[in-house]
Amino acid sequence: MMAEGARIDHSVILDFIPAGTKVLDLGCGDGSLLVKLVRQKGVTGRGIEISEEGVRACIAKGLTVMQGDIDKGLRDYPDNSFDYVVLNQTLQAVKKPDVVLSEILRVGKKGIVGFPNFAYWKMRFYLFTYGRMPKTEFLPYEWYDTPNIHFCSILDFREYCAKNGVTIEKTVYLTADRGGRVLRGVRPNMFAENAVYLLSAGEKPR
Amino acid sequence: MPHRKDPGSVGLVQKQFYTFCEPPHEMELTSGAKLGPITLAYETYGRLNSDRSNAILILHALSGDSHAAGRYAEDDKHPGWWDNTIGPGKAFDTEKYFVICSNVVGGCQGSTGPASINPATGKEYGLSFPMITVHDMVRAQVRLVDHLGIDRLLAVTGGSMGGMQALRWAVSYPDRVIASIPIATTSKLSPQGIAFNEVGRVAIMADPNFHGGDYYGRPAPREGLALARMIGHITYLSDDSMHEKFGRKLRGKKAFGYNFNVDFEVESYLRYKGDTFVHRFDANSYLYITKAIDYFDLSLPDGSLVKTVEHVKAKFLIISFKSDWLYPPYQAREIVKALMVNGVDVTYCEIDSRYGHDAFLLDEGEMSKIITNFLANVAERNGIREAASS
C-alpha cells in the first residue's frame, strides 16, 4: 500500500491495457486506478477491496467492487475469466504473494504487477546509514503498523518469475523524483523506486 | 406532499388494494395448490415517470407490511418501517423514483392470508390456507407490477426475507429487473435459522388458544405468538448491541426482586416487543411466513446456486452486516460468488455495524449512502428520467 501521490504507475498500467478488455483490479482501494481504466479505456472493470471504506469510495465512483480478501478470494474465479488482472502496490501487503501471483495468471490471461522496489538506493542508504527500517514518502509506515509484510526487490521478483515459469512481457521502472518518471538508465534494482510488470503464464505446465 | 414536521418524509400515505386471480383463474402456487382471489395491500410513494421506468419495489421481511414510509395520520406515533431510507433526498429518493411496497401474500396487513375469508366456505382460512413460498410472494407481486403498468422495475430491494424476494425476482424474472439490492439475506436459511423459526412455531401451536389455527372470533394464541416474537428479537440483535442497549441494567428498581417478575432491562424489552406484536400480527401468518423463509432455497431445483443464477441480467448490490449472525456475511458471499462466476455485475459490501440482523432497519447512514450512489449509477447508465415535477 502506497500513500497517494503522483500516479505515473497508473499511466503505465493504462498503457499496458488495451481498450474494451475485461479487467480485475485486486486491492483496488478507493478505485482511483479502476475508474481511469473504465472511463479512459472503456474496460469492463471489477475490483476487489478488503476495506469497507475503499468499497464505499468505489461505489461512489460508480464502480463494480466486491469486498473481500484477495488472500482468500481468488479461488472462486474460473480460469482466464479476465483479460488482465492487476495487482498494483498490493503485492507487499498480501499474506501469500506466491499464491496470489499464481492465481493472477490463472484467473487472468495476463497479469500486471506493480510494487515498490525494496533495493532502491534510498532504502539501502537508510538502512545502512541509520540502521533502522527505511521509511519513504511512499512507504511512510513504522515497522509495527505497516500493512506491508512481504517486501521484495526487482532482482527477487525476476528470480521468482524465472523459477515459476512466469513470462515477463514488459517492464517499466519508475522513480519518484520530480513527481515520478520512467527510469531508462541502467541498474534498475538500485535506482528504480517502483516497478510495473506485464506478465503471462508462459509455457510452464499447470 | 412532504410531512410538515419532517421534510425528509413522504408525508401522509394511504394503503391501497388490488385483487386478482378471481376463480376460476386462481394462482398456481409452488406447492401445486391453487389460491384465488388474491388481494395485495400496497402503498406507493413518489411519482412514476412518463416511460414508467423509475419504479423501485420494496420487499418486506417477516413481520413487515406495505407501510414502508410516511404516516397514515399526522398524529401516528411511528412512520413506516423503512422510513429512514425512503423519502425525499433519502436512499430511495421519492423525488426521483416511484417506490412501491406491498404486503406479502400469506401476510395479515391487508393482503390475502390465513386470516382472510375463504370465499368457498365463508370462514377464515386458518390452517386450510395453502402453504406459501417466497416465489409465491413474488408471483403475486408480479401481478401487482403488471397492474401498475410497469414492464421493468428499476430496482427490487429488501432485507432478510425481503432480500430473498429480491433474489427471486432477479432469478425468475430476469427481464423485469434492472437492479437487485438484497440486504442481510441468504440464498437459503441456515439450520440454525430454521431451528429458531421452529421454536417460534411450536410456541404458537402449543398455546391453548391455538385450536388448530381456528381461533378467529375467539381469544388468539397471544402468549405463544409473543414468545415467538421474543425469540425472534434475540436473533435480530447481537451480543454487542445487547450490551450497549441494555447491559445488565435493572428495570425501574435498584435491587433484584428475587422473584420472576421483570428485573432486567433486556427482559422488559423482550416482553414489550412480544406484547405489542400480538396486537398487530396474526399467529397463523407467523407460521406460514416463517415456513416460507425456511423453504427458500435459491439453489433448487438443481442444488447448484451457480446454475440457478446463470440467466440473471440484473446488476446487483449485495449488502451484509458483520455482526449479523442470523444471516451471516458468509452466506451473502456465497451469492456474490455464484453471480460473479456467471459474470454478473455484482457489487458487495460488508458493513461494520454492531446491530446484528436489525442493522438493515437501523441504518446509521452508511447503507443509505451506498444505495444512493449505486442507484444513481444504475439510473444514469439506463437513461432513467426522473418524474417531472408538478
HADDOCK unambig.tbl for C-alpha pairs under 7 A between the chains (distance, minus, plus):
assign (segid A and resid 52 and name CA) (segid B and resid 349 and name CA) 6.64 0.50 0.50
assign (segid A and resid 52 and name CA) (segid B and resid 350 and name CA) 6.56 0.50 0.50
assign (segid A and resid 52 and name CA) (segid B and resid 351 and name CA) 6.58 0.50 0.50
assign (segid A and resid 55 and name CA) (segid B and resid 349 and name CA) 6.61 0.50 0.50
assign (segid A and resid 56 and name CA) (segid B and resid 370 and name CA) 6.32 0.50 0.50
assign (segid A and resid 59 and name CA) (segid B and resid 370 and name CA) 6.55 0.50 0.50
assign (segid A and resid 59 and name CA) (segid B and resid 373 and name CA) 6.29 0.50 0.50
assign (segid A and resid 59 and name CA) (segid B and resid 374 and name CA) 6.21 0.50 0.50
assign (segid A and resid 60 and name CA) (segid B and resid 373 and name CA) 5.18 0.50 0.50
assign (segid A and resid 62 and name CA) (segid B and resid 374 and name CA) 6.58 0.50 0.50
assign (segid A and resid 62 and name CA) (segid B and resid 377 and name CA) 5.56 0.50 0.50
assign (segid A and resid 64 and name CA) (segid B and resid 345 and name CA) 6.68 0.50 0.50
assign (segid A and resid 64 and name CA) (segid B and resid 346 and name CA) 6.38 0.50 0.50
assign (segid A and resid 64 and name CA) (segid B and resid 347 and name CA) 5.10 0.50 0.50
assign (segid A and resid 65 and name CA) (segid B and resid 347 and name CA) 4.84 0.50 0.50
assign (segid A and resid 65 and name CA) (segid B and resid 348 and name CA) 6.43 0.50 0.50
assign (segid A and resid 66 and name CA) (segid B and resid 347 and name CA) 5.11 0.50 0.50
assign (segid A and resid 66 and name CA) (segid B and resid 348 and name CA) 4.49 0.50 0.50
assign (segid A and resid 66 and name CA) (segid B and resid 349 and name CA) 6.53 0.50 0.50
assign (segid A and resid 67 and name CA) (segid B and resid 348 and name CA) 5.59 0.50 0.50
assign (segid A and resid 67 and name CA) (segid B and resid 349 and name CA) 5.36 0.50 0.50
assign (segid A and resid 67 and name CA) (segid B and resid 350 and name CA) 6.64 0.50 0.50
assign (segid A and resid 76 and name CA) (segid B and resid 337 and name CA) 6.64 0.50 0.50
assign (segid A and resid 77 and name CA) (segid B and resid 341 and name CA) 6.08 0.50 0.50
assign (segid A and resid 78 and name CA) (segid B and resid 341 and name CA) 6.72 0.50 0.50
